[in-house]
């Protein structure tokens, strides 16, 4: 860890103490993990920090750990914010685990960083994560009639309905899937002695 990141880590630990569940450093970035109850307050505090203000939200995304090997905490869903301090030229990752797997809800940080607006809508659409206080939480990428959330990994691969434009009715219609389910197996074609020294 660089000396700048280490001093930032020490400063944040001194300032926030027990509100930080973990602090880790990897790939030249510091990651803070906070509880869902402290998420919004921590976002405000990081933005308004007198020493190193993280005034810019670069990215916000949802994560579904599902059966992932790192799911040690028991929480399936998480939200991760990538922040930047333009004044100090430092980056920070803020992660919060959401405890309710059946109905994941977390506070919106749209009022802290307006750039979170569409990122939170995307996480809602694809993962089903609800952001309280957002104000305009609606689907962004999937069709209005889509049932479920594509990145939850809990839907059939082929789906049950397909959408197409019907020129006779002059509108988009839904109909049962017309493609027969199949298993795709990769095929590797090589000569028997491929890669042997002297094979020509």
C-alpha positions as CSV (number, residue, x, y, z in Angstrom):
1,X,0.0,0.0,0.0
2,X,1.4,3.4,-0.9
3,X,2.1,5.9,1.8
4,X,-0.7,8.2,0.6
5,X,-3.3,5.3,0.8
6,X,-1.9,4.3,4.2
7,X,-2.3,7.8,5.6
8,X,-5.8,8.0,4.1
9,X,-6.7,4.7,5.7
10,X,-5.3,5.9,9.1
11,X,-7.2,9.2,8.8
12,X,-10.5,7.5,8.0
13,X,-10.1,4.9,10.8
14,X,-9.4,7.7,13.3
15,X,-12.4,9.7,12.0
16,X,-15.0,6.9,11.6
17,X,-13.7,4.1,13.9
18,X,-16.2,1.4,14.5
19,X,-18.5,2.5,11.8
20,X,-16.0,0.9,9.3
21,X,-16.4,-2.8,9.3
22,X,-13.3,-3.5,7.2
23,X,-10.7,-1.6,5.3
24,X,-8.7,-3.4,2.7
25,X,-6.2,-2.3,0.0
26,X,-5.9,-4.0,-3.3
27,X,-4.7,-2.9,-6.8
28,X,-3.8,0.5,-5.5
29,X,-7.2,1.3,-4.1
30,X,-8.6,1.4,-0.6
31,X,-11.9,-0.3,0.1
32,X,-14.1,0.6,3.0
33,X,-17.0,-1.6,4.0
34,X,-19.8,-0.1,6.1
35,X,-23.1,-1.4,7.5
36,X,-26.3,-0.6,5.7
37,X,-27.5,1.7,8.5
38,X,-24.3,3.8,8.2
39,X,-24.2,3.9,4.4
40,X,-25.8,7.2,3.7
41,X,-24.2,9.0,6.6
42,X,-20.8,7.7,5.5
43,X,-21.4,8.9,1.9
44,X,-22.1,12.4,3.2
45,X,-19.1,12.4,5.5
46,X,-16.8,11.2,2.7
47,X,-18.1,13.9,0.3
48,X,-17.7,16.6,2.9
49,X,-14.4,15.4,4.4
50,X,-12.2,18.5,5.2
51,X,-8.9,16.7,4.5
52,X,-9.8,14.5,1.5
53,X,-13.2,15.3,0.0
54,X,-14.5,12.6,-2.3
55,X,-16.6,15.0,-4.3
56,X,-17.1,12.8,-7.4
57,X,-19.0,9.5,-7.8
58,X,-17.3,7.6,-10.7
59,X,-19.5,4.5,-10.6
60,X,-22.1,2.7,-8.5
61,X,-23.1,-0.9,-9.1
62,X,-25.0,-3.8,-7.6
63,X,-23.4,-7.2,-6.8
64,X,-25.0,-10.6,-6.5
65,X,-22.7,-12.9,-4.6
66,X,-25.2,-15.8,-4.8
67,X,-23.0,-18.9,-4.4
68,X,-19.7,-17.0,-4.8
69,X,-16.8,-18.4,-2.8
70,X,-16.3,-15.0,-1.1
71,X,-19.8,-14.9,0.4
72,X,-18.6,-15.3,3.9
73,X,-20.8,-12.7,5.5
74,X,-24.0,-14.4,4.5
75,X,-25.4,-11.4,2.6
76,X,-26.2,-12.1,-1.0
77,X,-26.4,-8.5,-2.4
78,X,-24.1,-5.5,-2.1
79,X,-23.7,-2.0,-3.5
80,X,-20.3,-0.7,-4.4
81,X,-19.4,3.0,-5.0
82,X,-16.2,4.1,-6.7
83,X,-15.3,7.6,-5.5
84,X,-12.7,10.1,-6.5
85,X,-11.2,13.0,-4.7
86,X,-10.3,15.4,-7.5
87,X,-8.6,17.8,-5.1
88,X,-6.3,15.0,-3.8
89,X,-6.2,12.7,-6.8
90,X,-7.2,9.7,-4.7
91,X,-9.7,6.9,-5.4
92,X,-11.8,5.0,-2.8
93,X,-14.2,2.1,-3.0
94,X,-17.2,2.1,-0.6
95,X,-19.0,-1.2,-0.2
96,X,-22.2,-2.0,1.7
97,X,-23.7,-5.4,2.2
98,X,-27.5,-5.6,2.2
99,X,-28.9,-8.0,4.7
100,X,-32.3,-9.0,3.3
101,X,-31.8,-11.4,0.4
102,X,-35.5,-11.6,-0.4
103,X,-36.1,-7.8,-0.6
104,X,-32.8,-5.9,-0.7
105,X,-33.3,-2.3,0.3
106,X,-30.6,0.4,0.9
107,X,-30.6,4.2,1.2
108,X,-30.1,6.2,-2.0
109,X,-27.1,8.4,-2.3
110,X,-28.6,10.3,-5.2
111,X,-28.9,13.4,-3.0
112,X,-25.2,13.1,-2.1
113,X,-23.9,12.6,-5.6
114,X,-26.5,13.3,-8.4
115,X,-24.5,11.0,-10.7
116,X,-25.9,8.1,-8.7
117,X,-29.3,8.6,-10.3
118,X,-29.0,6.3,-13.4
119,X,-26.5,3.9,-11.6
120,X,-29.1,3.2,-8.9
121,X,-31.8,2.7,-11.5
122,X,-29.6,0.2,-13.3
123,X,-28.9,-1.7,-10.1
124,X,-32.6,-1.7,-9.3
125,X,-33.5,-3.0,-12.8
126,X,-30.8,-5.6,-13.1
127,X,-30.5,-6.8,-9.5
128,X,-33.8,-5.8,-7.9
129,X,-32.1,-3.6,-5.2
130,X,-34.4,-1.0,-3.9
131,X,-33.0,2.5,-3.1
132,X,-35.2,4.4,-0.6
133,X,-35.4,8.1,-1.2
134,X,-34.4,7.9,-4.9
135,X,-37.5,9.6,-6.3
136,X,-37.5,8.1,-9.8
137,X,-36.7,4.4,-9.3
138,X,-37.9,2.7,-12.5
139,X,-36.6,0.3,-15.0
140,X,-33.7,1.6,-17.2
141,X,-32.5,-1.3,-19.5
142,X,-35.2,-3.9,-19.6
143,X,-38.6,-3.8,-21.1
144,X,-41.5,-2.4,-19.0
145,X,-43.2,-5.8,-19.1
146,X,-40.1,-7.7,-18.1
147,X,-40.7,-9.9,-15.0
148,X,-37.8,-10.3,-12.7
149,X,-34.2,-9.0,-12.6
150,X,-31.7,-10.4,-15.2
151,X,-28.6,-10.3,-13.0
152,X,-30.1,-12.3,-10.2
153,X,-29.2,-15.5,-11.9
154,X,-32.5,-17.0,-11.1
155,X,-34.2,-17.1,-14.5
156,X,-34.4,-19.8,-17.2
157,X,-31.7,-19.4,-19.9
158,X,-34.1,-19.3,-22.8
159,X,-37.0,-17.5,-21.1
160,X,-40.7,-18.3,-21.7
161,X,-41.8,-15.4,-23.9
162,X,-40.3,-13.5,-26.8
163,X,-41.1,-10.1,-28.2
164,X,-41.5,-9.2,-31.8
165,X,-43.1,-6.5,-34.0
166,X,-46.2,-7.8,-35.8
167,X,-46.8,-5.9,-39.1
168,X,-50.4,-7.0,-39.3
169,X,-51.3,-5.6,-35.8
170,X,-48.8,-2.7,-36.2
171,X,-47.5,-3.2,-32.7
172,X,-45.1,-5.2,-30.5
173,X,-46.5,-8.5,-29.3
174,X,-45.4,-11.1,-26.9
175,X,-45.6,-14.8,-27.7
176,X,-44.3,-18.1,-26.4
177,X,-40.6,-18.8,-27.2
178,X,-40.4,-20.5,-30.6
179,X,-36.8,-21.7,-30.2
180,X,-36.4,-25.3,-28.9
181,X,-34.1,-25.5,-25.9
182,X,-30.6,-26.9,-26.6
183,X,-27.4,-27.5,-24.9
184,X,-24.5,-25.7,-26.5
185,X,-21.2,-27.6,-26.3
186,X,-18.0,-26.0,-27.5
187,X,-16.2,-27.9,-30.2
188,X,-12.5,-27.8,-30.5
189,X,-11.0,-29.0,-33.9
190,X,-7.3,-29.7,-33.9
191,X,-5.0,-32.1,-35.6
192,X,-4.0,-35.1,-33.4
193,X,-0.3,-34.0,-33.0
194,X,-1.0,-30.2,-32.7
195,X,1.8,-28.4,-30.8
196,X,4.3,-31.3,-30.9
197,X,7.9,-30.2,-31.7
198,X,8.8,-31.1,-35.2
199,X,5.2,-31.4,-36.4
200,X,4.9,-29.6,-39.6
